């Protein structure tokens, strides 16, 4: 045991006392937070140049409404703190013949290509007529193309044409203004007061709340509004921290073992310690590195959440279970990485052997959104008991309301512990043979033979 501790201390110090570790420790949150800040900053850097939009209004009734809405937008809605944050939409009435709209669309498209206009809108003369009276299919099963959507334009629909289909601000502004005015005209023609309809169809808010509770004095405590973003960020942050901890704490074991093997350092070490003690010392040292990362990052996140009023999303029992699951996960994958490092001769061979292990490591990242959505579903419960995925998915299920029964994380931890002990045992048998092997690296079949036959 003394030798295992000595190896563990040496591995831990070798990892945390390097400049690379300190740089990584600082730069990882900087990159993560910097990415968010960068996206927010870049999101404000939009092209504020005016966009000239031609309007072919064959009804003769919609252009003035759109021009008034555009003027209001250009003077009020694109400024923040006196700074312009969006482009002005400058509408220009174009009055060609409306008899052949396809020819009109082609001619206007040429003008857009020549940069005379940014885009153009065609409003057919029959746009005021409801579709049901135009001979269009009324069944929901019939294929009717909606305005502003992909595919050919629907008969009687407003057409918006541009050479930049990825820019959707014009469409998002145009759609409600066109629809509101057309609905007003249709209601008036039918003898219905549009103001009455607007009042009757006013939207009703639906609040997403938790459950009502009873306080210590017997009074009813009203439910709090659910913060969907916070409920999403908490499990996402925990699962990503767990993934990064494995990457930082366990993955370097391959390089460490491979370096000692190729430079014959392992032969010297094995003169004073047996292979299993050497492997266990390396594992314990990397677990210490992982605990250091957890203490710094999760501790900082916990304190920040408490100060910002989000402490309810990081309860103490969740932090404890996260630490337990992460230690088991690092030990599990660390033993696999040590076995791979001892069985290969160079990094190229190691990369090919790592693929199956990384599949199991990445798989929880692919299915965790489904687990977050329904944490108590049979599927979520089942996949969270599959040992390679248990640490991540069980933590995700614990991080979202309403939580899970206590027996589930306990059983999950026991399953992971049994799997980890088995992997450590088999990895030790591979390490014992592979660490002294020279020349060509072993393949998967040989590694399995060493693991199960000794």
C-alpha positions in Angstrom: 0.0 0.0 0.0 2.9 2.4 0.8 4.3 1.9 -2.7 0.9 2.6 -4.3 0.6 5.8 -2.4 4.1 6.8 -3.4 3.3 6.2 -7.1 0.0 8.1 -6.7 1.6 11.1 -5.1 4.3 11.2 -7.8 1.7 11.0 -10.6 -0.4 13.7 -8.9 2.5 16.1 -8.5 3.7 15.4 -12.0 0.3 16.4 -13.3 -0.6 19.4 -11.3 2.8 21.1 -11.0 3.2 21.5 -14.8 2.6 24.8 -16.5 0.3 23.0 -19.0 -2.1 22.0 -16.1 -2.2 25.6 -14.7 -2.8 27.0 -18.2 -5.5 24.5 -18.8 -7.0 25.2 -15.4 -7.3 28.9 -16.2 -8.1 28.8 -19.9 -10.8 26.2 -19.8 -13.4 28.4 -18.1 -12.0 31.4 -20.0 -12.7 29.6 -23.3 -16.2 28.5 -22.2 -17.3 31.9 -20.9 -15.4 33.6 -23.7 -17.3 31.7 -26.2 -20.6 32.8 -24.7 -19.5 36.4 -24.5 -18.1 36.2 -28.1 -21.4 35.0 -29.4 -23.3 37.7 -27.6 -20.9 40.3 -28.9 -21.0 39.0 -32.4 -24.8 38.8 -32.3 -24.9 42.6 -31.9 -22.6 43.2 -34.9 -25.1 43.2 -37.6 -25.1 44.9 -41.0 -26.9 48.2 -40.5 -26.9 49.3 -44.1 -30.3 50.2 -45.5 -32.1 47.5 -47.4 -34.2 48.7 -50.3 -37.2 46.5 -50.9 -39.4 46.8 -53.9 -43.1 46.1 -53.4 -45.3 45.0 -56.3 -48.8 45.6 -54.8 -51.4 44.4 -57.2 -54.2 45.1 -54.7 -53.3 48.8 -54.4 -54.2 48.6 -50.7 -51.3 47.1 -48.8 -48.3 49.2 -49.7 -49.3 52.2 -47.6 -49.9 50.0 -44.6 -46.5 48.3 -45.0 -44.8 51.7 -45.6 -46.2 53.1 -42.4 -45.1 50.0 -40.5 -41.6 50.2 -42.0 -41.4 53.9 -41.0 -42.3 53.1 -37.4 -39.8 50.3 -37.3 -37.1 52.5 -38.8 -37.6 55.3 -36.3 -38.3 53.3 -33.1 -37.4 49.6 -33.1 -33.9 49.5 -34.5 -32.3 51.7 -32.0 -31.0 50.8 -28.5 -29.4 53.5 -26.3 -29.2 55.8 -29.2 -27.2 53.2 -31.3 -28.6 51.7 -34.4 -28.7 47.9 -34.1 -30.5 46.9 -37.2 -30.9 48.0 -40.9 -33.6 50.3 -42.1 -36.2 48.7 -44.5 -36.8 51.2 -47.3 -39.9 50.3 -49.3 -40.3 51.4 -52.8 -43.6 51.0 -54.8 -43.1 49.3 -58.2 -46.1 49.3 -60.5 -45.4 47.0 -63.5 -48.2 45.0 -65.2 -49.8 42.4 -62.8 -51.1 40.3 -65.7 -48.1 38.0 -65.8 -46.6 37.8 -62.3 -44.0 35.2 -63.3 -42.6 37.6 -65.8 -42.6 40.4 -63.2 -40.8 38.1 -60.7 -38.1 37.4 -63.3 -37.6 41.1 -64.2 -37.4 42.0 -60.5 -35.0 39.1 -59.8 -32.7 40.6 -62.4 -32.8 43.9 -60.6 -32.0 42.2 -57.3 -29.0 40.5 -59.0 -27.9 43.9 -60.3 -28.1 45.2 -56.7 -30.8 47.7 -57.5 -32.8 46.2 -54.7 -32.1 44.0 -51.8 -35.3 42.0 -52.2 -38.8 42.4 -53.6 -42.3 41.5 -52.6 -45.2 40.5 -54.9 -48.7 40.9 -53.6 -51.2 39.3 -56.0 -54.6 41.0 -56.6 -56.6 38.1 -55.2 -54.6 37.9 -51.9 -57.6 39.4 -50.0 -59.8 36.5 -51.1 -59.8 33.6 -48.6 -58.2 30.5 -50.0 -61.4 28.5 -49.7 -63.0 30.6 -52.3 -60.0 30.4 -54.7 -60.4 26.7 -55.4 -57.5 25.8 -53.1 -57.7 22.6 -51.2 -59.4 22.9 -47.9 -58.5 19.6 -46.4 -55.5 19.7 -44.0 -54.2 16.6 -45.7 -54.0 18.3 -49.1 -50.6 19.8 -50.0 -50.9 23.5 -49.8 -47.7 25.6 -49.6 -47.8 28.3 -47.0 -46.6 31.8 -47.7 -43.0 32.5 -47.1 -42.1 28.8 -46.9 -40.1 26.5 -49.1 -41.4 25.1 -52.4 -43.4 26.8 -55.1 -45.5 29.8 -54.1 -49.1 29.0 -53.3 -51.8 30.5 -55.5 -52.9 33.9 -54.1 -50.0 34.0 -51.6 -47.7 36.9 -51.0 -44.2 36.2 -52.5 -41.0 37.4 -50.9 -37.9 37.1 -53.1 -34.3 37.7 -52.2 -30.8 36.5 -53.0 -30.1 35.9 -49.3 -32.6 33.3 -48.0 -30.7 32.9 -44.7 -31.6 36.5 -43.7 -35.0 36.2 -42.1 -35.5 39.6 -40.5 -37.5 41.0 -43.5 -39.8 37.9 -43.5 -40.4 38.1 -39.8 -41.3 41.8 -40.1 -43.4 41.3 -43.3 -45.5 38.3 -42.3 -47.5 39.7 -39.3 -48.1 43.1 -41.0 -49.4 41.5 -44.2 -51.5 39.0 -42.3 -53.0 41.5 -39.9 -54.1 43.9 -42.6 -55.5 41.1 -44.8 -57.5 39.7 -41.9 -58.8 43.2 -41.1 -60.0 43.7 -44.7 -61.6 40.2 -44.7 -63.4 40.8 -41.4 -64.7 44.2 -42.5 -66.0 42.7 -45.8 -67.8 40.0 -43.8 -69.5 42.7 -41.6 -67.4 41.8 -38.5 -65.8 44.4 -36.4 -62.0 43.7 -36.4 -61.6 45.3 -32.9 -64.1 42.9 -31.4 -62.3 39.9 -33.0 -59.0 41.2 -31.7 -60.3 41.5 -28.2 -62.0 38.0 -28.3 -58.8 36.4 -29.7 -56.4 38.1 -27.3 -53.8 35.5 -26.2 -53.9 34.0 -22.7 -50.6 33.5 -20.9 -49.8 29.9 -19.7 -47.3 29.9 -16.8 -45.0 27.0 -16.4 -45.0 26.3 -12.6 -43.8 23.8 -10.2 -46.0 22.1 -7.5 -47.7 23.9 -4.7 -46.4 23.0 -1.2 -47.5 23.5 2.4 -45.2 25.5 4.7 -44.2 24.6 8.3 -47.1 26.8 9.7 -49.6 25.0 7.5 -50.0 27.8 5.0 -50.1 27.1 1.3 -46.9 28.1 -0.5 -47.5 29.1 -4.1 -45.5 27.4 -6.8 -42.6 29.2 -8.4 -42.2 29.8 -12.1 -40.0 27.2 -13.7 -36.9 28.6 -15.2 -36.5 26.4 -18.3 -33.1 27.8 -19.2 -31.7 27.2 -15.7 -33.2 23.7 -15.6 -31.4 23.0 -18.9 -28.0 24.6 -18.0 -27.6 22.8 -14.7 -27.5 19.2 -16.2 -25.7 20.4 -19.3 -22.9 22.0 -17.2 -22.6 19.0 -14.9 -22.4 16.4 -17.8 -19.9 18.6 -19.7 -17.7 19.1 -16.5 -17.8 15.3 -16.0 -16.8 14.7 -19.6 -13.9 17.3 -19.4 -12.8 15.8 -16.1 -12.4 12.4 -17.8 -10.6 14.0 -20.7 -8.2 15.9 -18.5 -7.8 13.3 -15.7 -7.9 10.0 -17.4 -7.0 10.4 -21.0 -3.4 11.6 -20.3 -2.7 8.1 -18.7 -2.3 6.7 -22.2 0.6 9.1 -23.0 2.1 8.6 -19.5 2.1 4.8 -19.8 3.3 4.8 -23.4 6.1 7.2 -22.6 7.4 5.1 -19.7 7.1 2.0 -21.8 8.9 3.3 -24.9 11.7 4.9 -22.9 12.2 1.8 -20.8 11.3 3.8 -17.6 8.7 1.2 -16.7 11.4 -1.5 -16.5 13.2 0.5 -13.8 10.0 1.1 -11.9 9.0 -2.5 -12.0 12.3 -3.3 -10.2 10.8 -1.9 -7.0 7.0 -2.2 -7.4 4.8 -4.8 -9.0 2.7 -4.0 -12.1 -0.6 -3.9 -10.3 0.7 -1.5 -7.6 2.1 0.7 -10.4 -1.1 0.8 -12.3 -3.2 1.5 -9.1 -0.9 4.3 -8.1 -1.3 5.9 -11.5 -5.1 5.6 -11.3 -5.3 7.0 -7.8 -3.0 9.9 -8.8 -5.3 10.8 -11.7 -8.4 10.5 -9.5 -6.7 13.1 -7.3 -6.3 15.3 -10.3 -9.9 14.9 -11.1 -11.0 15.8 -7.6 -8.8 18.9 -7.8 -10.7 19.9 -11.0 -14.1 19.2 -9.4 -13.2 21.2 -6.3 -12.1 24.2 -8.3 -14.7 24.3 -11.0 -17.8 22.8 -9.3 -17.0 24.7 -6.1 -16.8 27.9 -8.0 -20.0 27.2 -9.8 -21.7 26.3 -6.6 -20.7 29.5 -4.9 -21.6 31.6 -7.9 -25.0 29.9 -8.2 -25.7 30.7 -4.5 -24.8 34.3 -4.8 -26.8 34.8 -8.0 -29.9 33.2 -6.6 -29.7 29.9 -8.5 -28.6 27.7 -5.5 -31.7 25.6 -5.8 -30.4 24.1 -9.0 -27.2 22.9 -7.2 -28.3 21.2 -4.0 -25.6 19.7 -1.7 -26.7 16.1 -2.3 -26.3 16.6 -6.1 -22.8 18.0 -5.6 -21.9 15.0 -3.4 -23.3 12.5 -5.9 -21.6 14.3 -8.8 -18.2 13.9 -7.0 -18.8 10.2 -6.4 -20.0 9.4 -9.9 -17.0 11.4 -11.4 -14.5 9.5 -9.3 -16.0 6.2 -10.4 -16.1 7.3 -14.0 -12.4 8.5 -14.0 -11.3 5.2 -12.4 -13.3 3.2 -14.9 -12.1 4.9 -18.0 -8.6 5.4 -16.5 -8.1 1.7 -16.2 -9.2 1.2 -19.8 -6.8 3.9 -21.0 -3.9 2.4 -18.9 -4.6 -1.0 -20.5 -4.5 0.5 -24.0 -1.3 2.5 -23.3 0.5 -0.6 -22.0 -0.5 -2.7 -25.0 0.5 -0.4 -27.9 3.8 0.8 -29.2 3.0 4.3 -30.5 0.2 6.9 -30.5 -1.1 5.9 -33.9 -2.0 2.4 -32.5 -3.4 4.0 -29.4 -5.8 6.2 -31.4 -7.2 3.2 -33.2 -7.7 1.3 -29.9 -9.4 4.3 -28.3 -12.3 4.5 -30.7 -14.5 1.8 -28.9 -13.8 3.5 -25.5 -14.7 6.9 -26.7 -17.9 5.6 -28.3 -19.1 4.6 -24.8 -17.9 8.0 -23.4 -19.6 10.1 -26.0 -22.9 8.1 -26.2 -24.4 9.8 -23.1 -23.7 13.2 -24.6 -25.9 12.1 -27.6 -28.9 11.0 -25.6 -28.9 13.2 -22.6 -31.4 15.7 -24.1 -34.0 12.9 -24.2 -33.2 12.0 -20.6 -33.6 15.6 -19.5 -37.0 15.9 -21.1 -38.4 12.7 -19.5 -36.1 11.8 -16.5 -38.6 9.3 -15.1 -39.5 7.5 -18.3 -38.7 3.8 -18.7 -36.1 4.6 -21.4 -34.3 7.2 -19.2 -34.3 4.8 -16.2 -33.0 1.9 -18.3 -30.1 3.7 -20.0 -29.0 5.3 -16.7 -28.3 1.8 -15.3 -25.9 0.9 -18.1 -22.5 1.2 -16.3 -20.5 3.2 -18.9 -23.3 5.7 -19.1 -24.5 5.6 -15.5 -22.3 8.4 -14.1 -23.4 11.0 -16.6 -27.0 10.1 -17.1 -27.8 9.4 -13.4 -26.4 12.8 -12.6 -28.5 14.4 -15.3 -31.6 12.7 -13.9 -30.8 14.0 -10.4 -30.2 17.5 -11.6 -33.8 18.1 -13.0 -37.1 18.1 -11.2 -38.7 16.1 -9.7 -35.6 14.1 -8.9 -35.3 10.3 -8.7 -35.7 7.8 -5.8 -32.7 7.5 -3.6 -32.3 3.8 -4.4 -31.6 4.5 -8.1 -28.3 6.4 -7.7 -27.2 4.0 -5.0 -27.9 1.0 -7.3 -26.3 2.8 -10.2 -23.2 3.6 -8.1 -22.9 -0.1 -7.0 -23.2 -1.2 -10.7 -20.5 1.3 -11.7 -18.3 0.2 -8.8 -18.6 -3.5 -9.7 -17.8 -2.6 -13.4 -14.9 -0.4 -12.3 -13.4 -3.2 -10.1 -13.8 -5.6 -13.0 -12.1 -3.2 -15.4 -9.3 -2.5 -13.0 -8.7 -6.2 -12.5 -8.7 -7.0 -16.2 -6.6 -3.9 -17.0 -4.1 -5.0 -14.4 -3.7 -8.3 -16.2 -3.2 -6.5 -19.5 -0.8 -4.0 -18.0 1.3 -6.8 -16.4 2.0 -8.3 -19.8 1.9 -5.3 -22.1 4.1 -2.9 -20.1 7.2 -5.1 -20.8 6.3 -6.0 -24.4 8.4 -4.5 -27.1 8.0 -4.3 -30.9 4.6 -4.4 -32.6 1.7 -3.5 -30.4 -1.1 -5.9 -29.4 -4.4 -6.1 -31.2 -7.8 -6.3 -29.5 -7.9 -10.1 -29.6 -4.5 -10.4 -27.9 -5.6 -7.9 -25.2 -8.7 -9.9 -24.5 -6.6 -13.0 -24.2 -4.3 -11.4 -21.7 -7.3 -10.1 -19.7 -9.2 -13.4 -19.4 -6.5 -16.0 -19.7 -3.8 -14.2 -17.9 
